[in-house]
Amino acid sequence: MLDQLETLREEALAALQMISDSASLQAWEGQYIGRKGALTQLLRGMGGLSPEERPIFGKTANEVKQILTAAHDERQQLIQDRELAQDLEQGEIDITLPGRTAQIGGLHPSTQVLRRFYQIWGDMGFQVYRTRDVETDDMNFTMLNFPPHHPARDMQDTFYTTQPDVILRTHTSAGQIRAMWEYGDHGTKPIRVVLPGMCYRFEQITARSEVQFHQIEGIAIGKNIRMTDLKGTITEFAKRMFHPKAGVRFRASYFPFTEPSMEVDVECCVCGGKGCNLCKYSGWLEIAGCGMIHPVVLQNGGYDPAEWSGFAFGMGPERTAMLKHRITDIRYFWANDQRFLGQF
Ligand code: DAH
């Protein structure tokens, strides 16, 4: 029987030398060292040996198995290397073609502009506070000095919900009172906060107006805050956001929650003030509404208007992005068109 093992070993090794592909190697494995292979068959016959012969046979069989397995593994490596080299040389993959770059998403242009806002206002000491999109009529209007039938409520077409007095905020000013309550500590602490967020208005969608858009609101309340602080702060913002040498002008305006109220224009970033179709030949672009916080609003926020004063402003990130990038239609922002979004 030991002779048989020896013969098996020689035969198997000789056969292995002839093998040059994976399929044949697999067949070889089955034939000689697999569970139903020749070696196993020989081991089965061990029962017929004498007790003295059995351990010798077992030991030799094990050695043969180890030799064959090692030879198999070595052969396998050789074949795999060769097959890989062949594949690379003449396979279907043309390794000389340039790779396909992976598509990586980017930040939405509104998000990018919002982040720039946070950076500029953050550098000037304002903290960022997100208030709710779904608001009460009270917070959005009444507390901001819009009495129930005040004509200014008509300036904004509101989305109402099925809950009485619960609406989608029409402006981020709706968060002013919440910010005063949250940070003012019952009207005892000065605050500087910006309130970014989505606003909603039931409006005709056109190139200039959408039913949803971002705003960023700012309020600063302290003991000696005056109009000059407001003008200086907004001017500094405009220079950082648009151009260090950009001219800024303030025009008298009206908002129920500020007194006095103003609108802010920055010199047109396209024509530099000479006049073009972006600025409608005026040389100026409107960037914000602002004013000194109305005493009634301060009071609603917990502050004593005899002691405290403050300014507020509201800006539109989409509008800012449109001015900065000369985007002519606000509808692009929410149309999910990659050709538009991919440019930023
Ligand atoms: N809430 C105003 C709007 O949506 C914008 C605004 C104007 C906000 C003046 C202010 C402000 O804080 O002082 O049109």
Residues whose N, C-alpha, C, O or C-beta is under 5 A from the ligand:
A	BS01	DAH	T170 H171 S173 G218 F255 T258 G289 C290 G291 A312 F313 G314
